[in-house]
Amino acid sequence: MSEHALPASQVQVVLSDCSAADAGQLFAVLCGRFASDRCAEDEPREAKGHPTVWTGTFDTAEEPEGAAVPPGRLSGPVTAEVQGTPFAVQRLRHTLDETFAVQELGKDAGDQEVQVKLRLEARPAHVSGAV
């Protein structure tokens, strides 16, 4: 858990173990639903020769009206650590569940905040005509 508490509606998202393109896709999905400190022009970039993580803070207090979540296209699995109040994390997790195949890898619950480690992958494409 971090030493400073986030406002009740905000969730901090830290991405690792993924490409810059996949980090950009995931942030695009979240920015399509929630206000964020990430700008549309703030494209994730790789740091050659160094481990890279990307962070963003998302305000789950309000969803923009008519917000369409873009499809989640990932080239491989993404590890995401999300931290905030239980309600805020739940709202953000709901958006992730709508878009990606999500597996919870671990959870650390404190008195006022939770930190959840997730593995996100693209949902398999539906095969038409399958029964």
DSSP file (Angstrom, degrees, kcal/mol; ACC not computed):
  #  RESIDUE AA STRUCTURE BP1 BP2  ACC     N-H-->O    O-->H-N    N-H-->O    O-->H-N    TCO  KAPPA ALPHA  PHI   PSI    X-CA   Y-CA   Z-CA
    1    1 A M              0   0    0      0, 0.0     4,-0.1     0, 0.0     2,-0.1   0.000 360.0 360.0 360.0 146.0    0.0    0.0    0.0
    2    2 A S        -     0   0    0      2,-0.2     0, 0.0     1,-0.1     0, 0.0  -0.337 360.0-123.4 -77.3 162.8    1.2    3.5   -0.7
    3    3 A E  S    S+     0   0    0     -2,-0.1     2,-0.4     2,-0.1    -1,-0.1   0.748  95.0  58.3 -78.2 -23.7    2.0    6.0    2.0
    4    4 A H  S    S-     0   0    0      0, 0.0     2,-0.3     0, 0.0    -2,-0.2  -0.881  83.3-127.9-110.9 140.6   -0.5    8.6    0.7
    5    5 A A        -     0   0    0     -2,-0.4     3,-0.1    -4,-0.1    -2,-0.1  -0.643  18.4-132.6 -86.8 139.7   -4.2    8.0    0.3
    6    6 A L        -     0   0    0     -2,-0.3    -1,-0.0     1,-0.1    78,-0.0  -0.502  39.0 -85.5 -80.0 156.1   -5.9    8.7   -3.1
    7    7 A P    >   -     0   0    0      0, 0.0     3,-1.9     0, 0.0    78,-0.3  -0.311  52.1-101.0 -56.1 153.3   -9.1   10.7   -3.2
    8    8 A A  T 3  S+     0   0    0      1,-0.3    80,-0.4    76,-0.1    77,-0.3   0.733 119.2  43.6 -55.9 -29.8  -12.0    8.2   -2.7
    9    9 A S  T 3  S+     0   0    0     75,-0.1    51,-3.2    79,-0.1     2,-0.3   0.507  95.4  96.1 -96.0  -3.4  -13.0    8.0   -6.4
   10   10 A Q  E <   -A   59   0A   0     -3,-1.9    75,-0.5    49,-0.2     2,-0.4  -0.658  50.1-167.4 -96.5 144.4   -9.5    7.7   -7.8
   11   11 A V  E     -AB  58  84A   0     47,-2.5    47,-2.7    -2,-0.3     2,-0.5  -0.994  13.3-143.9-127.1 130.7   -7.6    4.6   -8.8
   12   12 A Q  E     -AB  57  83A   0     71,-2.8    71,-2.2    -2,-0.4     2,-0.5  -0.816  16.5-162.6 -92.8 132.5   -3.9    4.4   -9.6
   13   13 A V  E     -AB  56  82A   0     43,-3.2    43,-1.9    -2,-0.5     2,-0.5  -0.970   7.0-172.5-119.7 127.6   -3.1    1.9  -12.3
   14   14 A V  E     -AB  55  81A   0     67,-2.3    67,-2.6    -2,-0.5     2,-0.4  -0.985   8.4-163.2-121.2 122.4    0.5    0.6  -12.9
   15   15 A L  E     +AB  54  80A   0     39,-3.2    39,-2.0    -2,-0.5     2,-0.3  -0.852  18.4 153.2-108.5 140.9    1.2   -1.5  -16.0
   16   16 A S  E     + B   0  79A   0     63,-2.3    63,-2.0    -2,-0.4    37,-0.1  -0.918  47.1  48.4-150.9 176.5    4.2   -3.7  -16.5
   17   17 A D  S    S+     0   0    0     35,-0.4     2,-0.3    -2,-0.3    -1,-0.1   0.876  95.0  92.5  55.2  42.2    5.3   -6.8  -18.4
   18   18 A C  S    S-     0   0    0     34,-0.3    -1,-0.2    60,-0.1    34,-0.1  -0.961  78.5 -91.7-153.8 168.7    3.8   -5.5  -21.6
   19   19 A S     >  -     0   0    0     -2,-0.3     4,-2.2     1,-0.1     5,-0.2  -0.389  37.1-113.4 -79.1 162.8    4.6   -3.6  -24.8
   20   20 A A  H  > S+     0   0    0      1,-0.2     4,-2.4     2,-0.2     5,-0.1   0.872 118.8  55.6 -62.5 -36.8    4.1    0.2  -25.1
   21   21 A A  H  > S+     0   0    0      2,-0.2     4,-2.1     1,-0.2    -1,-0.2   0.910 108.2  46.9 -63.9 -41.9    1.4   -0.5  -27.6
   22   22 A D  H  > S+     0   0    0      2,-0.2     4,-2.4     1,-0.2    -1,-0.2   0.891 110.8  51.9 -67.8 -38.4   -0.5   -2.7  -25.2
   23   23 A A  H  X S+     0   0    0     -4,-2.2     4,-2.5     1,-0.2    -2,-0.2   0.919 110.2  50.2 -61.2 -42.3   -0.1   -0.2  -22.4
   24   24 A G  H  X S+     0   0    0     -4,-2.4     4,-2.2     2,-0.2    -2,-0.2   0.893 109.5  50.6 -62.2 -40.8   -1.5    2.4  -24.8
   25   25 A Q  H  X S+     0   0    0     -4,-2.1     4,-1.9     2,-0.2    -2,-0.2   0.927 111.9  46.9 -62.9 -45.5   -4.5    0.2  -25.7
   26   26 A L  H  X S+     0   0    0     -4,-2.4     4,-2.1     1,-0.2    -2,-0.2   0.919 113.2  47.8 -65.6 -43.1   -5.3   -0.4  -22.0
   27   27 A F  H  X S+     0   0    0     -4,-2.5     4,-3.0     1,-0.2    -1,-0.2   0.865 108.0  56.7 -65.8 -34.2   -5.1    3.2  -21.1
   28   28 A A  H  X S+     0   0    0     -4,-2.2     4,-1.5     2,-0.2    -1,-0.2   0.908 106.8  49.7 -62.3 -41.1   -7.3    4.1  -24.2
   29   29 A V  H  < S+     0   0    0     -4,-1.9     4,-0.5     2,-0.2    -2,-0.2   0.945 115.1  42.9 -61.2 -48.3  -10.0    1.9  -22.8
   30   30 A L  H >X S+     0   0    0     -4,-2.1     4,-2.8     1,-0.2     3,-1.0   0.879 112.4  52.4 -68.8 -37.6   -9.8    3.4  -19.4
   31   31 A C  H 3< S+     0   0    0     -4,-3.0    -1,-0.2     1,-0.3    -2,-0.2   0.774 102.4  61.6 -68.7 -25.0   -9.6    7.0  -20.7
   32   32 A G  T 3< S+     0   0    0     -4,-1.5    -1,-0.3    -5,-0.2    -2,-0.2   0.687 118.0  27.8 -70.9 -17.2  -12.7    6.3  -22.8
   33   33 A R  T <4 S+     0   0    0     -3,-1.0     2,-0.3    -4,-0.5    -2,-0.2   0.731 122.6  36.1-112.5 -34.1  -14.6    5.7  -19.6
   34   34 A F  S  < S-     0   0    0     -4,-2.8    -1,-0.2    29,-0.2    26,-0.1  -0.892  79.5-104.1-128.8 152.0  -13.0    7.8  -16.9
   35   35 A A  E     -C   59   0A   0     24,-0.9    24,-2.7    27,-0.4     2,-0.3  -0.445  49.8-178.1 -65.7 147.6  -11.3   11.1  -16.4
   36   36 A S  E     -C   58   0A   0     22,-0.2    22,-0.2     2,-0.2    20,-0.0  -0.957  45.9-124.2-148.6 162.4   -7.5   10.7  -16.1
   37   37 A D  S    S+     0   0    0     20,-1.5     2,-0.4    -2,-0.3    21,-0.1   0.451  88.5  96.0 -84.0  -2.5   -4.2   12.4  -15.6
   38   38 A R  S    S-     0   0    0     19,-0.3    -2,-0.2   -11,-0.1     2,-0.2  -0.767  70.6-140.9 -90.8 131.3   -3.1   10.8  -18.9
   39   39 A C    >   -     0   0    0     -2,-0.4     3,-1.4     1,-0.1    -2,-0.1  -0.537  20.8-118.0 -86.1 155.8   -3.4   13.0  -22.1
   40   40 A A  T 3  S+     0   0    0      1,-0.3    -1,-0.1    -2,-0.2   -12,-0.0   0.839 119.3  51.4 -60.3 -32.3   -4.5   11.6  -25.4
   41   41 A E  T 3  S+     0   0    0      1,-0.1     2,-1.9     2,-0.1    -1,-0.3   0.521  83.3  99.7 -81.9  -5.2   -1.1   12.6  -26.8
   42   42 A D    <   +     0   0    0     -3,-1.4    -1,-0.1   -18,-0.0    -2,-0.0  -0.510  56.4 179.5 -85.7  72.7    0.7   10.8  -23.9
   43   43 A E        -     0   0    0     -2,-1.9   -22,-0.1     1,-0.1    -2,-0.1  -0.577  32.0-113.2 -76.8 131.9    1.6    7.7  -25.8
   44   44 A P        -     0   0    0      0, 0.0     2,-0.4     0, 0.0   -20,-0.1  -0.373  35.6-162.0 -61.2 142.3    3.6    5.1  -23.8
   45   45 A R        -     0   0    0    -26,-0.0     2,-0.2    -2,-0.0     0, 0.0  -0.963  17.7-115.1-128.8 146.3    7.1    4.6  -25.0
   46   46 A E        -     0   0    0     -2,-0.4     2,-0.7     6,-0.0   -27,-0.0  -0.508  15.7-142.9 -76.0 145.2    9.6    1.8  -24.5
   47   47 A A    >   -     0   0    0      3,-0.4     3,-2.0    -2,-0.2    -1,-0.0  -0.922  28.3-130.6-106.8 103.2   12.8    2.5  -22.6
   48   48 A K  T 3  S+     0   0    0     -2,-0.7     0, 0.0     1,-0.3     0, 0.0  -0.276  85.1   7.0 -61.3 130.8   15.4    0.4  -24.4
   49   49 A G  T 3  S+     0   0    0      1,-0.2    -1,-0.3    -2,-0.0    -3,-0.0   0.469 115.3  88.3  81.2   1.4   17.5   -1.7  -22.1
   50   50 A H  S <  S-     0   0    0     -3,-2.0    -3,-0.4     0, 0.0    -1,-0.2  -0.971  85.0-103.5-131.2 145.6   15.5   -0.9  -19.0
   51   51 A P        -     0   0    0      0, 0.0     2,-0.4     0, 0.0    -3,-0.0  -0.446  43.2-150.3 -61.8 140.9   12.4   -2.4  -17.4
   52   52 A T        +     0   0    0    -34,-0.1   -35,-0.4    -2,-0.1     2,-0.3  -0.953  20.3 176.7-122.7 135.3    9.4   -0.1  -18.2
   53   53 A V        -     0   0    0     -2,-0.4     2,-0.4   -37,-0.1   -37,-0.2  -0.960  13.9-152.3-128.7 152.2    6.2    0.6  -16.2
   54   54 A W  E     -A   15   0A   0    -39,-2.0   -39,-3.2    -2,-0.3     2,-0.3  -0.967  11.3-164.9-124.8 141.1    3.4    3.0  -17.1
   55   55 A T  E     +A   14   0A   0     -2,-0.4     2,-0.3   -41,-0.2   -41,-0.2  -0.914  11.7 168.5-127.2 153.8    1.1    4.7  -14.6
   56   56 A G  E     -A   13   0A   0    -43,-1.9   -43,-3.2    -2,-0.3     2,-0.5  -0.973  23.9-139.8-155.9 150.7   -2.1    6.5  -14.8
   57   57 A T  E     -A   12   0A   0     -2,-0.3   -20,-1.5   -45,-0.2     2,-0.4  -0.968  20.6-165.5-115.6 130.5   -4.7    7.8  -12.3
   58   58 A F  E     -AC  11  36A   0    -47,-2.7   -47,-2.5    -2,-0.5     2,-0.8  -0.950  15.2-140.9-122.5 134.1   -8.4    7.4  -13.2
   59   59 A D  E     -AC  10  35A   0    -24,-2.7   -24,-0.9    -2,-0.4     3,-0.5  -0.837  15.9-177.0 -97.3 111.2  -11.3    9.2  -11.5
   60   60 A T        +     0   0    0    -51,-3.2   -50,-0.1    -2,-0.8    -1,-0.1   0.300  55.7 102.6 -90.7   8.6  -14.2    6.7  -11.3
   61   61 A A  S    S+     0   0    0      1,-0.2     2,-0.4   -52,-0.1    -1,-0.2   0.900  91.6  14.9 -61.0 -41.6  -16.6    9.3   -9.7
   62   62 A E        -     0   0    0     -3,-0.5   -27,-0.4   -53,-0.1    -1,-0.2  -0.990  64.8-145.6-137.1 143.0  -18.4    9.8  -13.0
   63   63 A E        -     0   0    0     -2,-0.4   -29,-0.2   -29,-0.1     3,-0.1  -0.906  37.3-108.3-101.2 134.4  -18.6    8.0  -16.3
   64   64 A P    >   -     0   0    0      0, 0.0     3,-1.7     0, 0.0     2,-0.1  -0.347  43.7 -99.6 -59.3 140.8  -19.0   10.3  -19.3
   65   65 A E  T 3  S+     0   0    0      1,-0.3     3,-0.1     3,-0.0    -3,-0.0  -0.400 105.6   7.6 -64.8 135.2  -22.5   10.0  -20.7
   66   66 A G  T 3  S+     0   0    0      1,-0.2     2,-0.3    -2,-0.1    -1,-0.3   0.700  87.3 171.5  68.9  19.8  -22.7    7.7  -23.8
   67   67 A A    <   -     0   0    0     -3,-1.7     2,-0.5   -34,-0.1    -1,-0.2  -0.468  19.0-155.2 -67.3 122.6  -19.1    6.7  -23.2
   68   68 A A        -     0   0    0     -2,-0.3    -1,-0.0    -3,-0.1    -3,-0.0  -0.865   9.7-137.2 -99.4 130.6  -18.2    3.9  -25.6
   69   69 A V        -     0   0    0     -2,-0.5   -40,-0.1   -36,-0.1     3,-0.1  -0.768  22.3-127.7 -87.4 122.8  -15.4    1.6  -24.5
   70   70 A P        -     0   0    0      0, 0.0   -38,-0.1     0, 0.0    -1,-0.0  -0.289  37.7 -86.5 -65.6 156.4  -13.1    0.8  -27.4
   71   71 A P        -     0   0    0      0, 0.0     2,-1.0     0, 0.0    28,-0.1  -0.340  42.2-116.9 -63.4 144.8  -12.4   -2.9  -28.0
   72   72 A G        +     0   0    0     27,-0.5     2,-0.7    -3,-0.1    51,-0.4  -0.735  36.4 179.0 -87.6 104.3   -9.5   -4.2  -26.0
   73   73 A R        +     0   0    0     -2,-1.0     2,-0.4    49,-0.1   -48,-0.1  -0.914   6.9 167.8-109.1 109.9   -6.8   -5.3  -28.5
   74   74 A L        -     0   0    0     -2,-0.7    48,-0.2     1,-0.1     4,-0.0  -0.955  32.4-152.5-122.0 141.5   -3.7   -6.7  -26.7
   75   75 A S  S    S-     0   0    0     -2,-0.4    -1,-0.1     1,-0.1    46,-0.0   0.660  81.6 -12.1 -84.0 -16.3   -0.9   -8.6  -28.4
   76   76 A G  S    S-     0   0    0     44,-0.1    -1,-0.1   -57,-0.1    46,-0.1  -0.942  96.7 -49.5-165.1-178.5   -0.1  -10.4  -25.1
   77   77 A P        -     0   0    0      0, 0.0     2,-0.4     0, 0.0    44,-0.2  -0.319  45.8-155.3 -67.7 149.2   -0.9  -10.5  -21.4
   78   78 A V  E     - D   0 120A   0     42,-2.4    42,-3.1   -60,-0.1     2,-0.5  -0.987   7.7-142.7-124.8 134.0   -0.6   -7.3  -19.4
   79   79 A T  E     -BD  16 119A   0    -63,-2.0   -63,-2.3    -2,-0.4     2,-0.4  -0.865  24.2-177.0 -95.6 126.6    0.1   -7.1  -15.7
   80   80 A A  E     -BD  15 118A   0     38,-2.5    38,-3.5    -2,-0.5     2,-0.5  -0.987  16.7-162.3-127.2 132.2   -1.8   -4.3  -13.9
   81   81 A E  E     -BD  14 117A   0    -67,-2.6   -67,-2.3    -2,-0.4     2,-0.4  -0.971  15.4-169.8-110.0 123.1   -1.7   -3.3  -10.3
   82   82 A V  E     -BD  13 116A   0     34,-2.7    34,-2.7    -2,-0.5     2,-0.4  -0.925   4.3-176.4-117.0 138.5   -4.7   -1.2   -9.3
   83   83 A Q  E     +BD  12 115A   0    -71,-2.2   -71,-2.8    -2,-0.4     2,-0.3  -0.997  28.1  88.4-139.6 133.9   -5.0    0.7   -6.1
   84   84 A G  E    S-BD  11 114A   0     30,-2.0    30,-3.1    -2,-0.4   -73,-0.2  -0.971  76.6 -31.6 171.7-166.6   -7.8    2.8   -4.5
   85   85 A T     >  -     0   0    0    -75,-0.5     4,-2.7   -77,-0.3     5,-0.3  -0.366  64.1-109.2 -68.4 155.6  -10.8    2.5   -2.4
   86   86 A P  H  > S+     0   0    0      0, 0.0     4,-2.1     0, 0.0     5,-0.1   0.893 118.4  48.1 -54.3 -42.6  -12.8   -0.7   -2.7
   87   87 A F  H  > S+     0   0    0      2,-0.2     4,-2.2     1,-0.2     5,-0.2   0.924 112.9  47.1 -65.9 -44.1  -15.7    1.0   -4.5
   88   88 A A  H  > S+     0   0    0    -80,-0.4     4,-2.2     1,-0.2     5,-0.2   0.909 113.1  48.6 -64.7 -42.6  -13.4    2.9   -7.0
   89   89 A V  H  X S+     0   0    0     -4,-2.7     4,-2.8     1,-0.2    -1,-0.2   0.891 109.7  53.5 -63.7 -38.9  -11.4   -0.3   -7.7
   90   90 A Q  H  X S+     0   0    0     -4,-2.1     4,-2.1    -5,-0.3    -2,-0.2   0.912 108.6  48.9 -63.0 -42.9  -14.6   -2.2   -8.3
   91   91 A R  H  X S+     0   0    0     -4,-2.2     4,-1.4     2,-0.2    -2,-0.2   0.921 114.5  44.8 -62.8 -44.6  -15.9    0.4  -10.8
   92   92 A L  H  X S+     0   0    0     -4,-2.2     4,-2.0     1,-0.2    -2,-0.2   0.916 111.7  52.9 -66.2 -42.1  -12.6    0.3  -12.7
   93   93 A R  H  X S+     0   0    0     -4,-2.8     4,-2.9     1,-0.2    -1,-0.2   0.866 103.3  58.4 -61.4 -36.8  -12.5   -3.5  -12.6
   94   94 A H  H  X S+     0   0    0     -4,-2.1     4,-1.7     1,-0.2    -1,-0.2   0.913 106.3  48.3 -59.6 -43.1  -16.0   -3.6  -14.1
   95   95 A T  H  X S+     0   0    0     -4,-1.4     4,-1.0     2,-0.2    -1,-0.2   0.914 112.1  48.8 -63.5 -42.7  -14.8   -1.7  -17.1
   96   96 A L  H >X S+     0   0    0     -4,-2.0     4,-3.2     1,-0.2     3,-0.7   0.914 109.3  52.6 -63.3 -41.6  -11.8   -4.0  -17.5
   97   97 A D  H 3< S+     0   0    0     -4,-2.9    -1,-0.2     1,-0.2    -2,-0.2   0.828 106.3  54.4 -63.6 -32.1  -14.0   -7.1  -17.2
   98   98 A E  H 3< S+     0   0    0     -4,-1.7    -1,-0.2    -5,-0.2    -2,-0.2   0.779 122.0  27.9 -68.8 -26.2  -16.3   -5.7  -20.0
   99   99 A T  H << S+     0   0    0     -4,-1.0    24,-0.6    -3,-0.7   -27,-0.5   0.774 120.5  32.6-109.8 -35.0  -13.3   -5.4  -22.3
  100  100 A F  E  < S-E  122   0A   0     -4,-3.2     2,-0.7    -5,-0.2    22,-0.2  -0.761  79.3-102.3-124.1 164.5  -10.6   -7.9  -21.4
  101  101 A A  E     -E  121   0A   0     20,-3.0    20,-2.0    -2,-0.3     2,-0.4  -0.844  50.6-162.7 -82.7 119.6  -10.3  -11.4  -20.0
  102  102 A V  E     -E  120   0A   0     -2,-0.7     2,-0.4    18,-0.2    18,-0.2  -0.913  18.0-175.7-117.6 131.0   -9.2  -10.6  -16.4
  103  103 A Q  E     -E  119   0A   0     16,-2.3    16,-2.6    -2,-0.4     2,-0.5  -0.992  23.0-134.7-123.5 127.6   -7.6  -12.9  -13.9
  104  104 A E  E     +E  118   0A   0     -2,-0.4    14,-0.2    14,-0.2     3,-0.1  -0.708  21.9 179.7 -82.3 124.9   -6.9  -11.7  -10.3
  105  105 A L  E     -     0   0A   0     12,-3.1     2,-0.3    -2,-0.5    13,-0.2   0.662  62.8 -21.7 -97.6 -21.4   -3.4  -12.7   -9.3
  106  106 A G  E     -E  117   0A   0     11,-1.3    11,-2.6     2,-0.0     2,-0.4  -0.945  51.3-148.0 179.3 160.2   -3.5  -11.3   -5.8
  107  107 A K  E     -E  116   0A   0     -2,-0.3     2,-0.5     9,-0.2     9,-0.2  -0.995   2.8-168.4-146.7 136.0   -5.2   -8.8   -3.4
  108  108 A D  E     -E  115   0A   0      7,-2.9     7,-2.2    -2,-0.4     2,-0.5  -0.958  16.4-166.2-125.4 109.8   -3.9   -6.7   -0.5
  109  109 A A  E     +E  114   0A   0     -2,-0.5     5,-0.2     5,-0.2     2,-0.1  -0.851   7.9 179.2-105.1 128.1   -6.7   -5.1    1.4
  110  110 A G        -     0   0    0      3,-3.4     5,-0.0    -2,-0.5    -2,-0.0  -0.327  48.1 -83.3-105.6-166.3   -6.1   -2.4    4.0
  111  111 A D  S    S+     0   0    0     -2,-0.1     3,-0.1     1,-0.1    -2,-0.0   0.901 122.7   6.2 -68.0 -42.6   -8.5   -0.4    6.2
  112  112 A Q  S    S+     0   0    0      1,-0.1     2,-0.3   -27,-0.1    -1,-0.1   0.574 127.7  44.3-118.5 -16.1   -9.4    2.2    3.5
  113  113 A E        -     0   0    0    -28,-0.2    -3,-3.4   -27,-0.1     2,-0.3  -0.891  56.9-153.3-132.9 158.4   -7.7    1.0    0.3
  114  114 A V  E     -DE  84 109A   0    -30,-3.1   -30,-2.0    -2,-0.3     2,-0.4  -0.956   4.1-156.8-127.0 151.7   -7.2   -2.2   -1.7
  115  115 A Q  E     -DE  83 108A   0     -7,-2.2    -7,-2.9    -2,-0.3     2,-0.4  -0.996  15.2-172.7-127.1 124.9   -4.4   -3.1   -4.1
  116  116 A V  E     -DE  82 107A   0    -34,-2.7   -34,-2.7    -2,-0.4     2,-0.5  -0.965  15.3-149.0-123.9 132.6   -5.2   -5.8   -6.7
  117  117 A K  E     -DE  81 106A   0    -11,-2.6   -12,-3.1    -2,-0.4   -11,-1.3  -0.893  25.7-176.0-100.9 126.1   -2.8   -7.4   -9.1
  118  118 A L  E     -DE  80 104A   0    -38,-3.5   -38,-2.5    -2,-0.5     2,-0.5  -0.875  25.4-146.6-123.9 151.9   -4.5   -8.4  -12.4
  119  119 A R  E     -DE  79 103A   0    -16,-2.6   -16,-2.3    -2,-0.3     2,-0.4  -0.987  24.1-165.2-114.7 121.7   -3.5  -10.2  -15.5
  120  120 A L  E     +DE  78 102A   0    -42,-3.1   -42,-2.4    -2,-0.5     2,-0.3  -0.883  12.2 169.8-111.9 137.3   -5.3   -8.8  -18.6
  121  121 A E  E     - E   0 101A   0    -20,-2.0   -20,-3.0    -2,-0.4     2,-0.1  -0.957  41.8 -90.2-139.0 158.9   -5.6  -10.5  -22.0
  122  122 A A  E     - E   0 100A   0     -2,-0.3   -22,-0.1   -48,-0.2   -49,-0.1  -0.410  49.2-108.9 -64.2 143.2   -7.6   -9.9  -25.1
  123  123 A R        -     0   0    0    -24,-0.6    -1,-0.1   -51,-0.4   -49,-0.1  -0.526  39.4-103.2 -70.6 141.1  -10.9  -11.7  -25.1
  124  124 A P        -     0   0    0      0, 0.0     2,-0.1     0, 0.0    -1,-0.1  -0.390  41.0-105.2 -63.7 143.9  -10.9  -14.6  -27.6
  125  125 A A        -     0   0    0      1,-0.1     2,-0.3    -3,-0.1    -3,-0.0  -0.454  35.7-112.9 -69.2 141.4  -12.8  -13.7  -30.8
  126  126 A H        -     0   0    0     -2,-0.1     2,-0.7    -3,-0.1    -1,-0.1  -0.560  23.8-131.9 -75.2 136.9  -16.3  -15.4  -31.0
  127  127 A V    >   -     0   0    0     -2,-0.3     3,-1.4    -3,-0.0     2,-0.1  -0.814  22.9-129.8 -90.8 119.3  -16.5  -18.0  -33.7
  128  128 A S  T 3  S+     0   0    0     -2,-0.7     3,-0.1     1,-0.2    -1,-0.0  -0.435  89.2  21.9 -71.7 143.2  -19.7  -17.4  -35.7
  129  129 A G  T 3  S+     0   0    0      1,-0.3    -1,-0.2    -2,-0.1     2,-0.2   0.367  88.9 136.0  84.0  -4.2  -21.9  -20.4  -36.3
  130  130 A A    <         0   0    0     -3,-1.4    -1,-0.3     1,-0.1    -4,-0.0  -0.517 360.0 360.0 -76.6 143.9  -20.5  -22.2  -33.2
  131  131 A V              0   0    0     -2,-0.2    -1,-0.1    -3,-0.1    -3,-0.0   0.382 360.0 360.0-110.9 360.0  -23.0  -23.9  -31.0
